[in-house]
Amino acid sequence: MAETTAGFTRRDILRFATASLTLLVTPLARGGAAPTLLAVRVWPANIYTRVTLEYSAPLSQPLKFTHLLLKDPDRLVVDIEGVEFNSVLASLPGKILESDPQIRLIRAGRFKPDVVRLVIELKGEVKPQIFSLKPVGEYSHRLVLDLYPAEPPDPLMALLDKHGDSASVQPGQKPLRQAEQPEIQRLVTVVIDPGHGGEDPGAIGRGGSYEKNVTLAISRRLKAKIDAEPNMRALLTRDGDYFIPLNQRVAKARRVRADLFVSVHADAFIKSTARGSSVFVLSENGASSSAARWLANRENSADLVGGVNFGVKDPHLARTLLDLSQTATLNDSLKLGRAVLGEVGNINTLHGGRVEQANFAVLKAPDIPSILVETAFISNPEEEARLVDEAYQDKMANALLAGIRRYFAQNPPVARSKIARLD
């Protein structure tokens, strides 16, 4: 018979002790440690400012948070539960620039033993979107604060303010190519889309170059050259280092009733020997090659890397991302692609001798001829060096402009008296 103590057998005492020990160690064994803040980043832009808090989450659960908007002055208060105030979070106030269009300053500190409070002083009224993102790519879990101005900037009005509301050619201006086409009676609008940005760096070269920086540099040069043309004007989908979802890039082009949409990228592949430039258009019936399919899948994953709040439904999305059933638009995209490919081939080796096709989300405007240009392989060390060289960037911008001019010389845009709004 087992020995007893206060009515309990030795076996009972051992069982209780084991159960108590299990209660003590189980939370840690399951990864019950509190989430740890790993990094904080701020991406200011006139269309919105993004604040990102990256954290480890042993339980793979999103952070619990509450937020409150206050007036006089405008402030956003965010309380985050279950995290400790550490040196990473302490660095957040110093990341706010005076030029930030939305944020005046941020205060961060311990509000309660297990609650961190952020107080964001604003420069005006905002409509915040706060959401969590699961690990993807090089990122761990992220809590995202997107601060949209209550009155967002209108890209159409920005164009009108800069160029005037008349779409007619002004007296004394020359057509795009007077010797090759009839005079164009209005300005043509080209939307240039620098690929990636902000939280989404795109491809990274072996030398540490980011695709998002290369695409913006080339796009800015192309915009300046187009704006210098008497019959043309350009709009960038982004003019800084911030993230824009793919559908919003398309929507911006449709908002200004663009005549063309040119998305600029710098290719990457698993083999560093891959080289050359390429031009892509949308495909209705699958990719034209396995490489094109692979690239489209990678580019379409930008929303996952950059971070999209999928809980918000865009009322314009259904009309923006339509199937490209308009055969005329696809045919025009192919004509534009061929014109640009021919000019780009004068400054760099072509990866393929034809315009490729694949299901790129950013090319799905149903009424705008659209192309995606892979300027070179950033994964190739030799081409990476060229991509970050200002002289090559300028040559690429000149080639893109020459292709656009050639397209318009052969396909004059239809006349319209004024730019109309798209509701």
C-alpha positions in Angstrom: 0.0 0.0 0.0 1.4 3.5 -1.0 2.5 5.9 1.7 0.1 8.8 2.5 0.5 12.4 3.5 -2.5 14.3 4.8 -4.8 11.8 3.2 -3.0 11.9 -0.2 -0.9 9.1 -1.5 2.6 9.7 -2.8 1.2 9.0 -6.3 -1.4 11.8 -5.9 1.3 14.3 -4.7 3.5 13.4 -7.8 0.5 13.8 -10.1 -0.4 17.3 -8.7 3.3 18.4 -8.9 3.5 17.3 -12.5 0.3 19.1 -13.3 1.6 22.3 -11.7 4.8 22.1 -13.5 2.9 21.6 -16.8 0.9 24.8 -16.2 4.1 26.7 -15.6 6.0 25.6 -18.7 3.2 25.0 -21.3 2.8 28.7 -22.3 6.5 29.0 -23.1 6.6 25.6 -24.8 3.8 26.8 -27.1 5.5 30.0 -27.8 3.6 32.1 -25.3 6.2 34.9 -25.0 4.9 38.4 -25.7 5.3 39.7 -29.3 8.5 41.6 -29.8 8.7 44.7 -32.0 11.5 44.2 -34.6 11.3 47.3 -36.7 9.3 50.5 -37.3 9.1 52.2 -40.7 7.4 55.4 -42.0 6.5 56.0 -45.6 5.2 59.6 -46.2 3.4 60.6 -49.4 0.8 63.2 -50.4 -1.8 60.5 -51.1 -1.2 58.8 -47.7 1.4 58.1 -45.0 2.1 54.6 -43.9 3.5 53.6 -40.5 4.5 49.9 -40.2 5.3 48.1 -37.0 7.0 44.7 -37.7 6.9 42.2 -34.8 7.5 38.6 -33.9 4.4 36.7 -32.9 5.1 33.3 -31.3 1.4 32.4 -31.2 1.0 33.6 -34.9 -1.8 35.9 -33.8 -2.3 39.5 -34.8 -1.7 42.2 -32.2 -4.8 43.4 -30.4 -5.3 47.2 -30.8 -7.8 49.9 -30.4 -7.7 53.4 -31.9 -9.5 56.7 -31.4 -9.6 59.9 -33.5 -9.5 63.2 -31.5 -10.1 66.8 -32.6 -8.6 70.2 -31.6 -5.9 69.4 -32.5 -6.4 66.4 -34.8 -4.8 63.3 -33.2 -4.9 59.5 -33.7 -4.5 57.5 -30.5 -3.6 53.8 -31.0 -3.3 51.4 -28.0 -1.5 48.1 -28.7 -1.9 45.3 -26.2 0.6 42.6 -25.2 3.8 44.3 -26.3 6.7 45.8 -24.4 8.0 49.3 -25.0 11.5 48.7 -26.3 14.2 50.6 -28.1 12.7 49.9 -31.5 9.5 51.6 -30.6 11.4 54.4 -28.9 13.0 55.2 -32.3 9.6 55.8 -34.0 9.3 59.6 -33.1 12.6 60.3 -34.8 11.5 58.8 -38.1 8.9 61.5 -38.7 10.0 64.1 -41.3 9.0 67.7 -41.1 7.8 67.3 -44.7 5.4 64.5 -43.9 2.1 65.7 -45.4 0.0 63.9 -42.7 2.0 63.5 -39.5 3.2 66.4 -37.3 4.8 64.2 -34.6 4.4 60.9 -32.8 4.7 60.2 -29.1 5.1 56.6 -28.0 5.2 55.1 -24.5 4.0 52.6 -22.0 0.3 53.3 -21.2 -0.3 50.3 -19.0 1.9 47.4 -17.9 0.9 45.4 -21.1 -0.3 48.3 -23.3 1.8 50.6 -25.5 0.2 53.8 -26.6 0.9 55.8 -29.8 -0.3 59.4 -30.0 0.0 60.7 -33.6 -0.4 64.4 -33.9 -1.8 65.2 -37.4 -1.5 68.1 -39.8 -5.2 67.7 -40.8 -8.1 65.4 -40.7 -7.4 61.8 -41.8 -9.3 58.6 -42.5 -7.1 55.9 -41.0 -7.0 52.2 -42.0 -5.3 50.0 -39.5 -4.8 46.3 -40.2 -2.5 43.3 -39.7 -0.4 41.5 -42.3 0.9 37.9 -42.0 4.6 37.1 -42.7 5.5 37.3 -46.4 8.9 37.5 -48.2 11.5 39.0 -45.9 8.9 40.4 -43.5 7.6 39.0 -40.2 4.1 40.0 -38.9 3.2 43.7 -39.5 0.7 46.1 -38.0 0.0 48.8 -40.6 -1.3 52.3 -40.0 -2.4 53.9 -43.3 -3.3 57.6 -42.8 -5.3 58.9 -45.7 -6.2 62.6 -45.9 -9.9 63.2 -45.5 -9.8 65.1 -48.8 -7.5 63.0 -51.0 -5.5 64.7 -53.8 -7.1 64.4 -57.2 -4.7 63.4 -60.0 -6.9 64.9 -62.6 -7.0 68.3 -60.9 -3.2 68.1 -60.5 -2.9 67.7 -64.3 -5.4 70.5 -65.0 -3.6 72.8 -62.6 -0.3 72.2 -64.3 -1.4 72.2 -67.9 -4.7 74.1 -67.9 -8.1 72.6 -68.7 -7.8 72.9 -72.4 -6.7 69.8 -74.2 -6.1 71.6 -77.5 -2.7 72.3 -78.9 -1.7 75.9 -78.2 -0.8 78.2 -81.1 2.7 77.7 -82.3 3.1 74.2 -80.9 4.2 71.4 -83.3 2.6 68.0 -83.5 4.5 65.0 -82.3 6.0 64.3 -85.7 4.7 66.8 -88.1 6.2 65.1 -91.1 4.6 61.7 -90.3 1.1 62.4 -89.0 -1.8 64.9 -89.0 -1.7 67.6 -86.4 -2.9 66.4 -83.0 -5.5 68.8 -81.7 -5.1 68.0 -78.0 -2.5 67.0 -75.4 -2.0 63.3 -75.0 -1.6 61.9 -71.4 0.8 59.2 -70.6 0.7 57.6 -67.1 4.1 56.2 -66.0 4.0 53.6 -63.4 7.3 53.1 -61.4 7.1 49.5 -60.2 7.0 48.6 -56.5 7.8 51.1 -53.8 7.7 51.5 -50.0 7.3 48.2 -48.2 7.7 46.4 -51.5 11.3 46.8 -52.7 10.8 44.6 -55.8 13.9 42.6 -56.9 17.2 43.2 -55.1 20.4 43.0 -57.1 23.6 41.3 -55.8 25.1 44.7 -55.3 22.2 45.8 -53.0 20.3 47.8 -55.6 16.5 48.0 -55.1 14.2 47.7 -58.1 11.9 50.3 -56.6 14.6 52.9 -56.7 15.7 52.1 -60.3 12.2 52.2 -61.6 11.5 55.6 -60.0 14.7 57.1 -61.3 14.0 56.0 -64.9 10.3 57.0 -64.6 11.1 60.5 -63.4 13.5 61.0 -66.3 10.8 59.8 -68.7 8.2 62.1 -67.2 10.5 65.1 -67.6 11.1 64.2 -71.3 7.4 63.7 -72.0 6.5 67.0 -70.3 9.0 68.8 -72.5 7.1 67.6 -75.6 4.6 70.3 -76.8 1.8 67.8 -77.3 2.3 65.5 -74.4 2.1 65.4 -70.6 2.9 62.7 -68.1 1.7 61.6 -64.7 3.5 59.3 -62.3 1.5 56.8 -60.3 4.0 57.4 -57.5 6.6 60.1 -57.2 8.3 58.9 -54.0 9.2 55.8 -52.0 5.8 54.5 -51.0 3.6 51.6 -51.8 0.5 51.7 -54.1 -1.7 48.7 -54.7 -1.9 47.4 -58.2 -5.6 48.3 -58.8 -5.0 51.8 -57.6 -2.3 52.3 -60.2 -4.8 51.3 -62.9 -7.5 53.4 -61.3 -5.3 56.5 -61.3 -4.7 56.1 -65.1 -8.4 55.8 -65.7 -9.1 58.7 -63.5 -7.1 61.0 -65.8 -8.4 59.3 -68.9 -4.8 58.3 -69.9 -4.0 57.7 -73.6 -1.2 55.2 -72.6 0.0 53.4 -69.5 3.6 52.4 -69.2 4.8 50.3 -66.2 8.5 50.4 -65.6 10.4 47.5 -63.9 13.8 45.9 -63.6 13.7 42.1 -64.1 15.1 39.4 -61.9 15.6 35.7 -62.3 17.0 32.8 -60.3 20.0 32.6 -62.7 22.3 35.6 -62.6 23.2 35.0 -66.3 19.8 36.1 -67.5 20.0 39.4 -69.3 18.3 41.8 -71.6 15.2 44.0 -71.9 11.6 42.9 -72.5 8.2 44.4 -73.1 5.0 42.7 -72.0 1.3 43.3 -72.6 -1.8 41.6 -71.1 -2.9 38.2 -72.2 -6.4 36.9 -72.4 -5.5 33.3 -73.0 -2.5 32.5 -70.8 1.1 33.5 -70.9 3.2 33.4 -74.1 6.0 31.6 -72.3 6.7 29.9 -69.0 9.1 32.8 -68.1 6.3 35.3 -68.8 4.0 33.4 -66.5 6.6 33.2 -63.8 7.3 36.9 -64.0 3.6 37.9 -64.0 3.0 35.8 -60.8 5.9 37.5 -59.1 4.8 41.0 -60.1 1.2 40.2 -59.1 2.4 39.3 -55.6 3.4 42.9 -55.0 0.2 43.5 -53.1 1.0 40.8 -50.7 4.5 42.1 -50.0 3.6 45.8 -50.0 0.5 45.1 -47.9 -3.0 45.7 -48.9 -6.0 46.1 -46.6 -8.2 43.5 -48.2 -10.9 44.3 -45.7 -11.7 47.5 -47.6 -13.9 47.1 -50.7 -13.1 49.5 -53.5 -16.4 50.5 -55.2 -14.5 51.3 -58.4 -12.6 48.0 -58.5 -15.3 46.1 -60.4 -15.2 48.7 -63.2 -11.4 49.1 -63.1 -10.2 45.6 -63.3 -12.5 44.3 -66.1 -11.6 41.5 -68.4 -9.8 43.0 -71.4 -12.6 42.1 -73.8 -12.0 45.2 -75.9 -9.9 43.7 -78.7 -9.0 47.1 -80.0 -7.3 48.0 -76.7 -5.2 44.8 -76.7 -4.2 45.4 -80.3 -3.2 48.9 -79.5 -1.1 47.6 -76.5 0.7 45.3 -78.9 1.4 48.1 -81.3 2.8 50.2 -78.5 4.8 47.3 -77.2 6.4 46.7 -80.6 7.3 50.3 -81.0 8.9 50.5 -77.6 10.7 47.2 -77.9 12.2 48.3 -81.2 13.7 51.4 -79.6 14.8 49.7 -76.4 16.7 47.2 -78.6 18.9 50.0 -79.8 20.4 50.5 -76.3 20.3 47.0 -74.8 20.2 43.4 -75.7 16.7 42.1 -76.0 15.8 39.1 -73.8 13.3 38.0 -76.5 12.7 39.3 -80.0 9.0 39.8 -79.5 6.4 41.4 -77.2 5.5 38.8 -74.5 2.1 38.4 -73.0 1.0 37.4 -69.5 -1.8 38.1 -67.0 -0.3 41.2 -65.3 -2.8 42.8 -62.9 -1.4 46.2 -63.5 -2.1 46.0 -67.2 -5.9 45.4 -66.9 -7.3 48.8 -67.7 -9.9 47.9 -70.3 -9.7 51.1 -72.2 -6.1 52.2 -72.1 -3.3 50.7 -74.2 -0.9 49.4 -71.5 2.6 47.9 -71.5 5.1 46.7 -68.8 8.8 47.3 -69.6 11.5 45.2 -68.0 14.4 47.6 -68.5 17.1 45.0 -67.7 17.9 42.2 -65.3 18.8 43.7 -61.9 19.8 40.1 -60.9 22.6 40.2 -63.4 25.6 42.1 -61.8 26.6 43.6 -65.1 23.1 44.9 -65.9 22.6 46.0 -62.3 25.6 48.3 -62.7 24.0 49.8 -65.8 20.6 50.2 -64.2 22.0 52.4 -61.4 24.1 54.4 -63.9 22.5 57.8 -64.6 23.7 57.7 -68.2 22.0 54.4 -68.9 18.8 55.5 -67.1 18.7 58.5 -69.4 19.2 56.3 -72.5 16.4 54.1 -71.4 14.1 57.1 -70.8 15.0 58.4 -74.3 14.3 54.9 -75.8 10.9 54.7 -74.1 10.0 58.2 -75.3 11.1 57.4 -78.8 8.8 54.3 -78.8 5.9 56.3 -77.5 6.4 58.9 -80.2 6.6 56.3 -82.9 3.4 54.7 -81.7 1.5 58.1 -81.8 3.0 58.8 -85.2 1.4 55.7 -86.5 -1.7 55.8 -84.3 -2.8 59.4 -83.7 -5.1 59.7 -80.7 -8.7 60.7 -81.3 -9.6 64.3 -80.7 -11.5 65.4 -77.6 -12.0 68.9 -76.5 -11.5 68.6 -72.8 -10.6 66.0 -70.2 -13.8 64.7 -68.6 -14.2 63.4 -65.1 -14.7 59.7 -64.5 -17.2 59.2 -61.7 
